[in-house]
Amino acid sequence: STDEPMLHHIKYFYDPSDGSCNATVLTSDSLKAGIPCLTGDHGIEAIAYKETDAVSGEPIFLVGLQDSDKGVYEVTASGQSAATSCYDGGGMDLRGFSYDDANDILWYVADNANKFVGYKMDEGCEIASFDTPAGDITSEEGVT
């Protein structure tokens, strides 16, 4: 299906001698197996690197779904689930997020509430919330 959530592994090459850039898709893995409770056409709104698995050495990413009761999932680079549970975003309408690994905080834009929120992952609670402009969708897309 063209709506299937995919994780593409891309190799980029830049040649400084002529300024050319090339990109090659190395692999493409479905995320359906790695995202519990994924049904229908939930939009993947955000992805951020979390850590590298100490045993397998495989990168683990946080994947955010806009349209889900449980908003954030841990997924490996090969598209498999990396956790036994999902993070409950409290019905967050994700527009984008960034992960602060030093403090284990997920910073995300909650569109439905017009908020920029700090969520303490290990404690499962909101630690900060800031109002964002309502009505201007471009001001509520993405976090870096």
C-alpha positions, 0 to 999 in steps of 0.5 A: 500500500502506498500509505504504509509507513516506511523507514528508508535507509539512505546513503548520501554522497557529496563530491566537493570537487564538483559540488555534486550530491547523490542519494541512494536508497539502501533499504526500505522497511515497513514500520507496521510491525514495529508500531503496536496498535497501528490501524488505518491511515495514521500519519507519521508526524515525527521521528527522532533518534533516541539511542543505540541498543546496547546489545544489537548496536541497532539505532532506536528511533522515537516515531510519533503518530498524529492520530493515535491514543498512544502517540509515541513508539520506539522503533528500531532502524529495521522497523521492529518494535523496540519497547514493550509499551508505547508512550501515552501522549495524552491524546496529543495531536503531534506536529513534530518533536525533538528528543533531549537524551541527556534529560530524557525529555520529548519536546513536542508541538501539540496542534490541538492544544496550541502548545509546545510541551516538554514530556518526561519520558521515564516519568510519563508526565508533562513537565512544561507547556508553552502556548503557541500561536493558534490558526497559523498552521505553519507556526506549528510544524516541526521541532529541531 
